[in-house]
Amino acid sequence: MKPASAKAKGRKFQQHIRDLLIKHLGFDELDCKSTSMGAGGTDIQLSRAALEKFPYPSIECKNQEKLNVWAAYKQAQSHGDGDALLFITRNRAPSLVVLDAETFIRLHKAKP
C-alpha cells in the first residue's frame, strides 16, 4: 500500500472514531477533534468539558492489517498523563478498544 493510501485509511478511521464519540457521548464538534496525520500527540483531542465526561486524554487510532498491539498501546500511553485508549481495526473487521485491565475493572467496580 502506498504511504498516501495508508494515511488516508488511518485518517478515515480516526474521523470515524471522532464521529462515534460525538454521536454517542453528545460532544460538540469543537469538543472532539481529529488531529492531522503526522502530527505528534493524541489522535483525537478532547476539550476540558469532554474530558470531564470521557476521561481519556490519550487516544490512539490504528487501522492496520498487522499490528503490534503492545507497541501501539505504548504509543497511546506516551501522549500524556491519564488513562490511554487504543482504537484498532483492519479491513472487514469490527473496531476494537484496548484499555488497561486495571482501568477497565475500575470502570466497572460496584459503587457503594
Backbone as JSON Lines, residues from 0, in Angstrom:
{"i":0,"aa":"M","n":[0.85,-1.18,0.0],"ca":[0.0,0.0,0.0],"c":[0.89,1.24,0.0]}
{"i":1,"aa":"K","n":[0.53,2.21,-0.8],"ca":[1.29,3.45,-0.87],"c":[1.12,4.24,0.44]}
{"i":2,"aa":"P","n":[2.13,4.99,0.85],"ca":[2.02,5.78,2.08],"c":[0.82,6.71,2.11]}
{"i":3,"aa":"A","n":[0.51,7.34,0.98],"ca":[-0.64,8.24,0.94],"c":[-1.95,7.48,1.19]}
{"i":4,"aa":"S","n":[-2.06,6.28,0.63],"ca":[-3.26,5.46,0.84],"c":[-3.37,5.01,2.28]}
{"i":5,"aa":"A","n":[-2.24,4.64,2.89],"ca":[-2.24,4.22,4.28],"c":[-2.66,5.37,5.2]}
{"i":6,"aa":"K","n":[-2.17,6.56,4.91],"ca":[-2.54,7.73,5.72],"c":[-4.03,8.04,5.56]}
{"i":7,"aa":"A","n":[-4.53,7.94,4.34],"ca":[-5.96,8.19,4.11],"c":[-6.82,7.17,4.86]}
{"i":8,"aa":"K","n":[-6.39,5.92,4.85],"ca":[-7.1,4.85,5.57],"c":[-7.1,5.15,7.07]}
{"i":9,"aa":"G","n":[-5.97,5.55,7.6],"ca":[-5.88,5.89,9.02],"c":[-6.71,7.11,9.37]}
{"i":10,"aa":"R","n":[-6.68,8.13,8.51],"ca":[-7.44,9.36,8.74],"c":[-8.93,9.06,8.78]}
{"i":11,"aa":"K","n":[-9.39,8.21,7.86],"ca":[-10.81,7.86,7.8],"c":[-11.25,7.15,9.09]}
{"i":12,"aa":"F","n":[-10.43,6.25,9.59],"ca":[-10.76,5.56,10.84],"c":[-10.77,6.52,12.02]}
{"i":13,"aa":"Q","n":[-9.79,7.39,12.06],"ca":[-9.69,8.39,13.13],"c":[-10.95,9.27,13.13]}
{"i":14,"aa":"Q","n":[-11.4,9.7,11.97],"ca":[-12.6,10.52,11.87],"c":[-13.85,9.72,12.24]}
{"i":15,"aa":"H","n":[-13.86,8.45,11.92],"ca":[-14.98,7.57,12.31],"c":[-15.09,7.49,13.83]}
{"i":16,"aa":"I","n":[-13.97,7.31,14.51],"ca":[-13.99,7.25,15.98],"c":[-14.45,8.59,16.55]}
{"i":17,"aa":"R","n":[-13.93,9.69,16.0],"ca":[-14.36,11.02,16.44],"c":[-15.87,11.16,16.29]}
{"i":18,"aa":"D","n":[-16.41,10.74,15.15],"ca":[-17.85,10.84,14.9],"c":[-18.65,9.99,15.88]}
{"i":19,"aa":"L","n":[-18.15,8.82,16.23],"ca":[-18.83,7.97,17.22],"c":[-18.86,8.66,18.59]}
{"i":20,"aa":"L","n":[-17.75,9.26,18.98],"ca":[-17.71,9.96,20.27],"c":[-18.69,11.12,20.28]}
{"i":21,"aa":"I","n":[-18.75,11.87,19.2],"ca":[-19.69,13.0,19.12],"c":[-21.13,12.5,19.17]}
{"i":22,"aa":"K","n":[-21.43,11.47,18.41],"ca":[-22.8,10.96,18.32],"c":[-23.29,10.35,19.64]}
{"i":23,"aa":"H","n":[-22.48,9.49,20.23],"ca":[-22.95,8.72,21.38],"c":[-22.7,9.38,22.73]}
{"i":24,"aa":"L","n":[-21.74,10.3,22.8],"ca":[-21.46,10.95,24.07],"c":[-21.95,12.4,24.1]}
{"i":25,"aa":"G","n":[-22.53,12.84,23.0],"ca":[-23.14,14.17,22.96],"c":[-22.14,15.31,22.93]}
{"i":26,"aa":"F","n":[-20.96,15.06,22.43],"ca":[-19.97,16.12,22.34],"c":[-20.3,17.07,21.19]}
{"i":27,"aa":"D","n":[-19.92,18.31,21.36],"ca":[-19.96,19.28,20.28],"c":[-18.74,19.02,19.4]}
{"i":28,"aa":"E","n":[-18.81,19.39,18.13],"ca":[-17.67,19.17,17.24],"c":[-16.43,19.91,17.71]}
{"i":29,"aa":"L","n":[-16.61,21.0,18.44],"ca":[-15.46,21.75,18.96],"c":[-14.81,21.04,20.15]}
{"i":30,"aa":"D","n":[-15.56,20.13,20.79],"ca":[-15.05,19.4,21.95],"c":[-14.24,18.17,21.58]}
{"i":31,"aa":"C","n":[-14.35,17.72,20.34],"ca":[-13.73,16.46,19.93],"c":[-13.19,16.61,18.52]}
{"i":32,"aa":"K","n":[-11.87,16.71,18.4],"ca":[-11.25,16.96,17.1],"c":[-10.28,15.86,16.72]}
{"i":33,"aa":"S","n":[-10.32,15.48,15.46],"ca":[-9.37,14.54,14.89],"c":[-8.14,15.34,14.48]}
{"i":34,"aa":"T","n":[-6.97,14.94,14.93],"ca":[-5.75,15.68,14.58],"c":[-5.29,15.31,13.18]}
{"i":35,"aa":"S","n":[-4.45,16.15,12.61],"ca":[-3.95,15.88,11.26],"c":[-2.97,14.72,11.31]}
{"i":36,"aa":"M","n":[-2.89,14.0,10.21],"ca":[-1.98,12.86,10.12],"c":[-0.55,13.36,10.2]}
{"i":37,"aa":"G","n":[0.27,12.7,10.95],"ca":[1.67,13.08,11.11],"c":[1.91,14.05,12.24]}
{"i":38,"aa":"A","n":[0.84,14.59,12.8],"ca":[1.0,15.49,13.95],"c":[1.34,14.64,15.18]}
{"i":39,"aa":"G","n":[2.2,15.13,16.0],"ca":[2.55,14.38,17.22],"c":[1.43,14.45,18.22]}
{"i":40,"aa":"G","n":[1.43,13.53,19.15],"ca":[0.43,13.54,20.21],"c":[-0.77,12.67,19.9]}
{"i":41,"aa":"T","n":[-1.79,12.89,20.7],"ca":[-3.0,12.09,20.62],"c":[-3.69,12.25,19.27]}
{"i":42,"aa":"D","n":[-4.38,11.21,18.81],"ca":[-5.06,11.26,17.52],"c":[-6.38,12.01,17.59]}
{"i":43,"aa":"I","n":[-7.01,12.0,18.77],"ca":[-8.27,12.72,18.95],"c":[-8.11,13.62,20.17]}
{"i":44,"aa":"Q","n":[-8.26,14.9,19.95],"ca":[-8.12,15.87,21.03],"c":[-9.48,16.17,21.62]}
{"i":45,"aa":"L","n":[-9.55,16.1,22.94],"ca":[-10.79,16.39,23.65],"c":[-10.63,17.68,24.45]}
{"i":46,"aa":"S","n":[-11.71,18.46,24.49],"ca":[-11.7,19.68,25.29],"c":[-11.78,19.31,26.77]}
{"i":47,"aa":"R","n":[-11.59,20.29,27.62],"ca":[-11.72,20.03,29.07],"c":[-13.12,19.53,29.41]}
{"i":48,"aa":"A","n":[-14.13,20.13,28.8],"ca":[-15.51,19.71,29.06],"c":[-15.71,18.24,28.64]}
{"i":49,"aa":"A","n":[-15.15,17.87,27.5],"ca":[-15.28,16.49,27.03],"c":[-14.52,15.54,27.95]}
{"i":50,"aa":"L","n":[-13.35,15.96,28.42],"ca":[-12.56,15.1,29.32],"c":[-13.27,14.86,30.65]}
{"i":51,"aa":"E","n":[-14.12,15.76,31.07],"ca":[-14.9,15.53,32.29],"c":[-15.89,14.39,32.11]}
{"i":52,"aa":"K","n":[-16.44,14.24,30.91],"ca":[-17.38,13.16,30.61],"c":[-16.67,11.88,30.21]}
{"i":53,"aa":"F","n":[-15.54,12.02,29.54],"ca":[-14.82,10.89,28.94],"c":[-13.34,11.08,29.24]}
{"i":54,"aa":"P","n":[-12.89,10.59,30.41],"ca":[-11.55,10.94,30.91],"c":[-10.39,10.15,30.29]}
{"i":55,"aa":"Y","n":[-10.26,10.27,28.97],"ca":[-9.17,9.6,28.26],"c":[-8.4,10.63,27.42]}
{"i":56,"aa":"P","n":[-7.39,11.23,28.02],"ca":[-6.64,12.27,27.3],"c":[-5.71,11.72,26.23]}
{"i":57,"aa":"S","n":[-5.45,10.43,26.24],"ca":[-4.5,9.83,25.3],"c":[-5.22,8.79,24.44]}
{"i":58,"aa":"I","n":[-5.59,9.2,23.22],"ca":[-6.32,8.32,22.32],"c":[-5.5,8.09,21.06]}
{"i":59,"aa":"E","n":[-5.3,6.83,20.74],"ca":[-4.56,6.44,19.55],"c":[-5.5,5.6,18.68]}
{"i":60,"aa":"C","n":[-5.48,5.81,17.36],"ca":[-6.31,5.06,16.43],"c":[-5.41,4.39,15.4]}
{"i":61,"aa":"K","n":[-5.6,3.09,15.2],"ca":[-4.79,2.33,14.24],"c":[-5.7,1.52,13.33]}
{"i":62,"aa":"N","n":[-5.52,1.68,12.03],"ca":[-6.24,0.91,11.04],"c":[-5.19,0.18,10.21]}
{"i":63,"aa":"Q","n":[-4.79,-0.99,10.68],"ca":[-3.71,-1.75,10.05],"c":[-4.05,-3.23,10.03]}
{"i":64,"aa":"E","n":[-3.62,-3.9,8.98],"ca":[-3.86,-5.33,8.86],"c":[-3.01,-6.11,9.87]}
{"i":65,"aa":"K","n":[-1.78,-5.74,10.03],"ca":[-0.89,-6.38,11.01],"c":[-0.46,-5.3,11.98]}
{"i":66,"aa":"L","n":[-0.72,-5.53,13.25],"ca":[-0.48,-4.51,14.25],"c":[0.19,-5.11,15.47]}
{"i":67,"aa":"N","n":[1.22,-4.46,15.93],"ca":[1.82,-4.81,17.22],"c":[1.03,-4.04,18.27]}
{"i":68,"aa":"V","n":[0.07,-4.71,18.91],"ca":[-0.83,-4.06,19.86],"c":[-0.05,-3.44,21.01]}
{"i":69,"aa":"W","n":[0.98,-4.12,21.48],"ca":[1.75,-3.62,22.62],"c":[2.45,-2.32,22.27]}
{"i":70,"aa":"A","n":[3.04,-2.25,21.1],"ca":[3.74,-1.03,20.67],"c":[2.73,0.11,20.46]}
{"i":71,"aa":"A","n":[1.58,-0.22,19.88],"ca":[0.56,0.81,19.63],"c":[0.01,1.34,20.95]}
{"i":72,"aa":"Y","n":[-0.21,0.45,21.93],"ca":[-0.72,0.9,23.23],"c":[0.34,1.75,23.95]}
{"i":73,"aa":"K","n":[1.59,1.37,23.83],"ca":[2.67,2.17,24.42],"c":[2.7,3.56,23.8]}
{"i":74,"aa":"Q","n":[2.44,3.63,22.49],"ca":[2.38,4.93,21.83],"c":[1.23,5.76,22.4]}
{"i":75,"aa":"A","n":[0.07,5.14,22.62],"ca":[-1.06,5.86,23.22],"c":[-0.7,6.37,24.61]}
{"i":76,"aa":"Q","n":[-0.02,5.56,25.39],"ca":[0.38,5.98,26.74],"c":[1.37,7.13,26.71]}
{"i":77,"aa":"S","n":[2.18,7.21,25.67],"ca":[3.22,8.24,25.6],"c":[2.67,9.63,25.34]}
{"i":78,"aa":"H","n":[1.39,9.74,25.02],"ca":[0.82,11.04,24.69],"c":[0.57,11.92,25.9]}
{"i":79,"aa":"G","n":[0.67,11.38,27.1],"ca":[0.45,12.22,28.27],"c":[-0.02,11.44,29.47]}
{"i":80,"aa":"D","n":[-0.41,12.2,30.46],"ca":[-0.89,11.61,31.71],"c":[-2.32,11.11,31.54]}
{"i":81,"aa":"G","n":[-2.72,10.24,32.43],"ca":[-4.08,9.74,32.39],"c":[-4.19,8.42,31.66]}
{"i":82,"aa":"D","n":[-5.4,7.88,31.68],"ca":[-5.65,6.61,31.03],"c":[-5.59,6.74,29.52]}
{"i":83,"aa":"A","n":[-5.02,5.74,28.88],"ca":[-4.88,5.72,27.43],"c":[-5.88,4.75,26.82]}
{"i":84,"aa":"L","n":[-6.35,5.09,25.62],"ca":[-7.23,4.22,24.85],"c":[-6.6,3.99,23.49]}
{"i":85,"aa":"L","n":[-6.71,2.77,23.02],"ca":[-6.25,2.42,21.68],"c":[-7.44,1.84,20.92]}
{"i":86,"aa":"F","n":[-7.84,2.51,19.85],"ca":[-8.89,2.01,18.97],"c":[-8.18,1.34,17.8]}
{"i":87,"aa":"I","n":[-8.6,0.1,17.48],"ca":[-7.96,-0.62,16.38],"c":[-9.02,-1.22,15.46]}
{"i":88,"aa":"T","n":[-8.63,-1.38,14.21],"ca":[-9.47,-2.06,13.24],"c":[-8.57,-2.53,12.09]}
{"i":89,"aa":"R","n":[-9.14,-3.3,11.22],"ca":[-8.5,-3.72,9.97],"c":[-9.62,-3.97,8.98]}
{"i":90,"aa":"N","n":[-9.27,-4.27,7.75],"ca":[-10.29,-4.47,6.72],"c":[-11.29,-5.55,7.12]}
{"i":91,"aa":"R","n":[-12.56,-5.23,6.89],"ca":[-13.65,-6.19,7.13],"c":[-13.67,-6.76,8.54]}
{"i":92,"aa":"A","n":[-13.32,-5.94,9.52],"ca":[-13.32,-6.38,10.91],"c":[-13.95,-5.28,11.77]}
{"i":93,"aa":"P","n":[-14.52,-5.66,12.9],"ca":[-15.1,-4.64,13.78],"c":[-13.99,-3.8,14.44]}
{"i":94,"aa":"S","n":[-14.36,-2.63,14.86],"ca":[-13.44,-1.78,15.61],"c":[-13.39,-2.29,17.06]}
{"i":95,"aa":"L","n":[-12.2,-2.28,17.62],"ca":[-12.0,-2.74,18.99],"c":[-11.33,-1.64,19.81]}
{"i":96,"aa":"V","n":[-11.44,-1.78,21.13],"ca":[-10.78,-0.84,22.04],"c":[-9.84,-1.63,22.94]}
{"i":97,"aa":"V","n":[-8.62,-1.13,23.09],"ca":[-7.66,-1.72,24.01],"c":[-7.52,-0.75,25.17]}
{"i":98,"aa":"L","n":[-7.7,-1.29,26.36],"ca":[-7.68,-0.5,27.58],"c":[-6.96,-1.29,28.65]}
{"i":99,"aa":"D","n":[-6.2,-0.62,29.48],"ca":[-5.51,-1.27,30.59],"c":[-6.53,-2.02,31.45]}
{"i":100,"aa":"A","n":[-6.2,-3.24,31.88],"ca":[-7.13,-4.08,32.64],"c":[-7.55,-3.43,33.95]}
{"i":101,"aa":"E","n":[-6.63,-2.81,34.66],"ca":[-6.99,-2.15,35.93],"c":[-7.97,-1.01,35.7]}
{"i":102,"aa":"T","n":[-7.78,-0.27,34.63],"ca":[-8.7,0.82,34.31],"c":[-10.07,0.26,33.99]}
{"i":103,"aa":"F","n":[-10.12,-0.81,33.2],"ca":[-11.39,-1.44,32.85],"c":[-12.14,-1.9,34.11]}
{"i":104,"aa":"I","n":[-11.45,-2.55,35.01],"ca":[-12.08,-3.05,36.24],"c":[-12.53,-1.88,37.11]}
{"i":105,"aa":"R","n":[-11.72,-0.84,37.18],"ca":[-12.09,0.34,37.96],"c":[-13.37,0.96,37.41]}
{"i":106,"aa":"L","n":[-13.56,0.94,36.11],"ca":[-14.78,1.49,35.5],"c":[-16.01,0.71,35.9]}
{"i":107,"aa":"H","n":[-15.84,-0.58,36.14],"ca":[-16.99,-1.44,36.42],"c":[-17.11,-1.86,37.88]}
{"i":108,"aa":"K","n":[-16.3,-1.26,38.69],"ca":[-16.35,-1.56,40.13],"c":[-17.69,-1.1,40.71]}
{"i":109,"aa":"A","n":[-18.27,-1.94,41.54],"ca":[-19.56,-1.59,42.15],"c":[-19.41,-0.35,43.02]}
{"i":110,"aa":"K","n":[-20.38,0.53,42.88],"ca":[-20.36,1.76,43.67],"c":[-21.19,1.54,44.93]}
{"i":111,"aa":"P","n":[-20.72,2.07,46.06],"ca":[-21.45,1.86,47.33],"c":[-22.8,2.55,47.37]}
